[in-house]
């Protein structure tokens, strides 16, 4: 008996505590039958214009609820029914797609083998023709008074292992640099890296195995074009690697979705969750 009384008192105490916390929550605004409390409002105290942000939030909340109430009153029943159906369908789609994502991401194999990449690349070579040039290059922007300028110039041109080590040790002295000459990039990306090259002068400047030196009042720009791959050539596998991985992975997901759609009907029929009446 004592135990039962203790439980009842505990429940009453918790209920009172909850009621107290609710009643202590300051009522800020009302819009029709909708009420906004202080706890519903984000904390804007870190902003200089916190009062303006808070007022904007409250106005937005009120505007939304007033418009909603007016729409319920003024829309014809047929429109409301149609909208309710759309909302319900959207809700179902959200639930279904979220559940499918969980299932697919837990089942699909994310490891793409080199053999798969090679097969996909070789089977689709004609789809990989370039519509813009690709370039390999290295570039340094050196202060004009740098004591190692001639050695840097020779190193950028030759770029053997000792040159790489030497130039890497000096990168803190450069205004800017790009030394990853094993990666193919587009000509547009080259223009972003090397500002003195433009569409107007690039045909005169951008030549394979050429060192271009451009001097201004403060810096010497040294650009070496390692290689150029022209339009209509097949894009290198390395350039397409991430794109091919994404395509292969997405194909697996599509295949899994198709199988999932088929399996769910078959399983539902077997478990008698789905019946078709003729």
Residue pairs with C-beta under 8 A, 6 or more apart in sequence:
25 37
25 38
25 39
26 37
26 38
27 35
27 36
27 37
27 38
28 36
28 37
28 38
28 40
28 41
28 58
29 35
29 36
29 58
29 61
29 62
30 36
31 61
31 62
31 65
31 66
31 69
32 65
32 66
32 69
33 69
34 65
36 58
36 61
36 62
40 61
41 54
41 57
41 58
42 57
44 50
44 53
44 54
44 57
47 53
72 80
75 83
100 257
100 260
103 260
104 253
104 256
104 257
104 260
107 256
108 249
108 252
108 253
108 256
109 252
110 249
112 244
112 245
112 248
112 249
116 248
117 237
117 241
117 244
117 245
117 248
118 237
120 244
120 247
120 248
121 128
121 237
121 240
121 244
125 234
128 234
128 235
128 240
129 232
129 233
129 234
129 235
130 229
130 230
130 231
130 232
130 233
130 234
130 235
131 231
132 186
132 187
132 188
132 231
133 186
133 187
133 228
133 229
133 230
133 231
134 184
134 185
134 186
134 187
134 228
134 229
134 235
134 236
134 239
135 184
135 185
135 186
135 187
135 190
135 206
135 225
135 227
135 228
135 229
136 181
136 182
136 183
136 184
136 185
136 225
136 226
136 227
136 228
137 178
137 181
137 185
137 190
137 194
137 223
137 224
137 225
137 226
138 156
138 159
138 178
138 179
138 180
138 181
138 223
138 224
138 226
139 176
139 177
139 178
139 179
139 193
139 194
139 221
139 222
139 223
139 224
140 152
140 156
140 167
140 174
140 176
140 177
140 179
140 221
140 222
141 174
141 175
141 176
141 177
141 219
141 220
141 221
141 222
142 149
142 152
142 173
142 174
142 175
142 219
142 220
142 221
142 222
143 173
143 175
143 218
143 219
143 220
144 215
144 216
144 217
144 218
144 219
144 220
146 152
146 173
146 220
148 170
149 220
151 166
152 167
152 170
152 222
153 211
153 213
153 220
153 222
154 163
155 163
155 164
155 166
155 167
156 163
156 167
156 211
156 222
156 224
157 211
157 224
159 167
159 181
159 224
164 179
167 179
168 179
171 177
171 179
175 219
176 193
178 193
181 224
181 226
183 238
184 229
184 235
184 236
184 238
184 239
187 202
187 206
190 197
190 206
191 197
191 198
191 199
191 202
194 221
194 223
196 214
196 221
197 205
197 206
197 223
205 212
205 223
206 225
206 228
207 225
207 228
208 225
208 226
208 227
208 228
209 225
209 226
210 224
210 225
211 222
211 223
211 224
212 221
212 222
212 223
212 224
212 225
213 220
213 221
213 222
213 223
214 220
214 221
214 223
215 221
229 235
229 236
237 244
265 274
267 273
268 274
269 275
